[in-house]
Amino acid sequence: MLDHIRSGDWLTPERARVYAAMIAVIGACGLLFIWMTGGAVTDRFGRPIGTDFSGIWTAGRMVLEGNAAGPFDPWIHFAYQRQTYGDPNVEVYGWHYPPFFLGLAAALALLPYVPALAVWQASSLALYLAAIRAIGPRVPGWWLVALGFPAVFVTLGHGQNAFLTAGLLGLGLVLLDRRPILAGLLIGLLAYKPQFGLVLPVMMLAGGHIRASIAAGVTVAAMAVAVTLWLGPDVWIAFHEGLTFTREIVLDQGVTGWHKIQSTFSAFRMLGAPLGLAYGAQFAVTAVVVAVLALAAWRGCDRRLVAAMTATGALLATPYSLDYDMAILGVALAFAAAHGVEKGFAPYEKSLLALVWIVPLLARAVMMTTGVPLGVLVMALFFGLLAKRALVAEPDAGGIRFAGT
């Protein structure tokens, strides 16, 4: 058995498609059952369908009604959600994003809740699939493996923005060499999820992607100016005040649930570590990730491996990354698979790719029942393998190319 795990010969393309189809069917049926056995806009557990999307949609409604600062005050935002659904006991979901994201939230809020959720999920899922298509090897059934990726159904169940994050990141990375200005624009748009932004400037500057770095900076600055002209400077004051709640209640106290947060910080907190030790452990992991990624980018290592390290490192480097954010691993897997198909897979690599692919399905449950941070451990192992392959190989003379070109 160990020989099969080492070689990865057990993971044939046919088996990969069958496993993905099984997960896709089970995931889709489970979500449909939860959604269709509830109310008009609530699921069978009395939560808004798409749960976290409720926080986005209601924030957009508040903006349309002239209260752009309201979403940043959790108590005002929560009260608005309860009033909207006419239920004082309905679960409420916070707004933890910079003002940039209010424009998209307001656009979605022009539609009724369920159609808005459908448009949101369909369009962002399409972006995610476009990124995987651009990155990955052109093999039969690639779309099935991408759709069956368990993080897809975690994201759908939460109505979250992980597809948008993964799509922007994946397309930005794949275009760095071919279209640096466009790549920088896409990466700049990721400012709506600032916790994933630490590794990107490091990789881009160390890798010499100056034009893309400038484009990303200009994009962020333009968004800041636009939202200030639209909503006024007070929205930034409200955002700053809202950060206190996000940091102290959501992150430091872990009201979201430590088992849902897939980070070194969360793992230490779940084990009972004091706040300082948990932050110290996270800082150490972040420092290692940033340093190794900078070295790989500076040395000009294979762009696909550096891109996979960037996507995985973005998750490892932040203290606040939830299991639905693991959709970003789809980008890392696509880059790693593209590299492996062309250059060959290292021992245990194919089996590790399979473990990374399935871990979003297991991470929350394993951490909740055993306390073992399976998601963090698997991501760290994956990052280490990518770094080893990148740093021991010859520098990449070319750059990322679209698969098949």
N, C-alpha and C positions, 0 to 999 in steps of 0.2 A: 504493500500500500504506500509506503514512504517513497518508493521509486516513482509511483504514479503522481504523487503530490509534487515531488521534485521536478519531474519532467513536464507535468501539466498535460500529459497526453489524454487524461480522462476528460478534459474540457474540449470536446470537439465542437465545431461550429453548429452541428445539428443539436447537440445537447444544450448549447448556450441558447439557441432559439426556443427549444422546448421549455427550458427552465424559465426563460423570460415570458413566454406565452402563459405559463402556469401562474406566475406572479401577477401578470397583467389581468388575467381573467378573475383571479381571486380578489385582487385589489379593486377592480372595477365593480364587481358584484357586491363586495362589502360596502363600498362607498354608496352605491345606489340604494342598498338596503337601508343604510343609516339615514340617507337623505329623504327617501320616499316614504318612510314610515313615521314621519313627523308632521309638522304643520306646514303652512304655506311658505314660510321663510325660516322655519326651524327644523332641526333634525329630531330623531327619535329620543334624544336626551335633552331636548328643550333648548339646545344651543342654536344660534344662528347658523344656517348652512354655510359651510366654508369658514366657520368660527372666526379666525383672525381677520378675514376680509371685512367683517362687520366694523372693526375699528377703522379700516381704511375708508370704507364707503361712508360711514357716518362722519368721519373727519371731512370728507369731500362735501357732504351736505352742509356741514357747518360753514365751510368756506363760501359756498354758494349763497348762504343766508347772511353773509357779512361778518361772521365770527371766526376769522382766521386764527386768532390766538387760542380759541376754545379747545382745540384738540390737544394742546400742550399742557392743559390743566386736567389731570386725570379725573378729578371729581366732576368737573363740568362735562367732560367728554362721556364719562360713565352715565351720568344722569341723562344726557341727551340720548344715549343708546337705549336706556330703559324706557324713556318717553317714546322713542321711535317705535319700539316693539310693543309698547303698551303692557309691559310686564316688569314689575319691580324686582323680580327674581331671576330675570334672564342673565346669562353669563355675559360679562362685558370684557372688552379687549382694548388694550391701550394703544396709543399712538407714540411711537418711539423713533420717529424719523425727522431729519432736517426739513426745513420749509420747502426745499426743492420738490419733495414728493407730493406736496399739496396740489400741484397743478394736475398731475395724473389722477389723484384721488378725486378732485373736483370734476374732471372730465368723466370719470366712471360714475360719479354720483348724479350725472344728468339722466342716467337710466334707472329704472326700478331695480331693487336689490338683486333679484335672481338673474335677470338679463345682464346686469353689470358684472356679476360674478362669472357668468358664462363667457362674456366677452373677455374679461380679464384673464381667466384661466386658458382659454383657447388661444388668444394672441400671444401670451407669454410662453405657453407651451410650444407654440410654433417657433418662436425665437430660439428656445432651448434646442429644439430638434434641428433647426437650421445650423446652429453652432456645432452640434455633434456631427452633422452631415459634412460640414466643411472641414472638420478636424480629423475624423476617424478614417480608418481604412475602408475602402469601398468593397464591402463584402455583402453577399446576399443576406437579407434579413437584419441589417444593421438597425433599422428603425424599430424592429421588435425588441431588440436588446435594449435600445435606448428608452423605449416606452415602458418596458417591463422593469426597468431600474426601480427598486423599491422607493427611493426618494421621490419619485414622481408621484406616487400615491400618498405619501406623507404630505407632500406639498399641496396636492389637490384637496386632501382632507382638511387642511388648515386654511385654504384659500390664500396662501402666502405668496410672497414675491420672489421665491428662490429661482423660479424659471427665468424671470427677468434678470436676476443677478448672474445666473449661470450663462445665459445667452449673451449678455453684454460682455462678460469676462471672456468667454470662449471666443467670440468673434473678434474682440479686441486683441487677444493674444495671437490668433491665427493671422491677423492682418498687420502685425507689427512691422514686418519687413516689406511686405508688398504695398501696403497703403498706410503709412505711419500716421498721417493726419487723421484719417478716418478711425484708425485704431485708437489714437489718443482721444478722439471725441467719444467713442464708445466707453473707454475706460473712465473718462471724466464723468460720464453719466452715472457711474457707480458711486459717486459721492453721496447718493441717497442712502447707502449702506456704509457709513464711514468706518465701521469696525473691521471691514475687510480691506481697507485701503492702505494698511501699513506696509505690506510686502510689495505692492505694485510700484510705488516710486523707487524703492530700493532696486528692484529687478530692472526697471526701465533705465535708470541712470547708470547702474553698474554695467548693463548690457549695451550702453551707448545709444539708446533709443531717444535721442535728444529731441527730434522733431515731434515724436509721439508724446514725450513728456510735456513739451510746450503746449501742444494741442490739448492735452488733458487739463493742464492748468488754466488755459484760456476758457475751456468749456465750463469748468467749475466756477470761474470768476463771472462768466456770462450768465450762468444760472443764478448766481447770488445777486447780481445786479437786476436781472429780470424779476426775480421773486420779490426783491425789495421795492422795485417800482410798482409792482402789481399789488402787493399786500401791505407795504409800508415797513419801516424799520422796526416797529414794535413786534413784528412776528419773530424777529431774532431774539429779542428780549424774552419773549414767551418760550421760545425754544431753549434758551439757556436755563430758564427756571425749571422747565420740564426735565432737563437732564438730571437734576437733583433726585427726582422721583425715580427715574430710570436707573441711576447708579445705586442709590441707597436701598430702594425697595425691590426692584426687579432683579438687579445683579447681586448686590451685597447680601441681601436677605434671601434671595432665590425664591421669591413667591411663584415664579413660573414653574418651579420644580427642578431640583438639581439633576434628576435623571433625564430631563428634557434637554438640558444644556450640555452640549458635547464639547467640553473644554477642560484643560488642565485645572483651571481655577475651580470649575464646578466639581471635578472629581475630588479635589482636596477638601472642598467644603462639605461634600456629601460624606466624606470619611471623618468629619468632625474637626478639621483643621481650622485654626483661627484665621481671621481675615488676612492678617499680614502674611502668614505663611502661604496661604493660597495664592495671594497676589505675587509673592516672591517666586513660587514655583512656576506660575504663569509667565512671569517676566523672564525666568531662565529659559523656558521653552521658546518663548518669542525671540529672545536674543540668539539662540542657536539657529532657529529657522531662518531668521533674517541674515545672519552671518553666512550660513551655508548657501543660501539662495544667492546672495550677493557674490560669493566666490564663483559659483557655477555660471552666473550671468557674465561676470567680469572675464572669466577664462574663455568665454565663447563656446560653452558646451552645447551639445545638440539642443536646438531650439525647442524641440518637442518635449524633451525631458525637463528643460528649464520651465516651460509652460506648465507641465504637469506638476512640477514642484511649486510653482507659483499658486496654482489653484488649491493644492493640498495645504500649502503653507498659509494661505489666507485663512483657512479654517483653524489651523493649529495656533496661529499667532494671536488670536483674539480670545478674551475671556468669555465672550458672549456669542456663542454659535449654537443654534438649536438643531435638532435632528433634521428638520426640513431643509436647513441650509446645506445639508449634505448633497443636495442636487448639484452643487458645485463640483462634487467628486465625479459626476458624469463627464465634465470637461477634462479633469485629470485622467480619467480612465481612457477617454478617447485619444488623447495625446500619447499616453503610454502604449495603448494598443497599436496606434499607427507606427510608433517607433519599433515596437516588437515585431510587427508583421514584416517590416523592411529589414531590420537588423538582426532579428532573432531574439528569442526570449531567454533571459537568464534563468538559472535553476530556481525553482519555486515561484518565479514571477507570474506565470499564468494562474497558478493556484491562489496567489496573493491578490491578483486582479479580481478573481471570482469572490474572494472574501471581502474586498473593498466594495464590490458591486452589491453584495447582500447585506452589508453591515447596517445600512439605514433601517432595515427591517428589524434588526435585532438590538441595536444600541440602547434604545430607551428601555425596553423590557429587561435586558440583562442588567443594566445599571440600577434599575428600580428594584429588582428582586435579589441581586447579589452584591450590589455596590461596586462591581467591577466596571471600570470605564472602558468598555470594549471599543466604542467608537474612537476614542482618543488613542488607544493603544494601536488599533489597526491603522489609523491615519498616520501615526508616528512611524510605524513599521514601513508603510508605503512610502512616506517621504524619505526615509532612510535608504530604501532600495533605489528610489529614483536618484537620490544624491550620489550613491555609490556608482551607479551606472554612468551618470553624467560626468563625474569627476575622474573616473579611471579611464574614460574613453578619450579619443583624440578630439580636440576642439572642432566644432561644426563649422565648416567653411561656408555653408549656405545659411538659409533661414527657414522659418516655417513656411511650408507651401500648402496650398489647398490639396487635399487628397486627390490623387489621380492626375495632377497637373505637373 
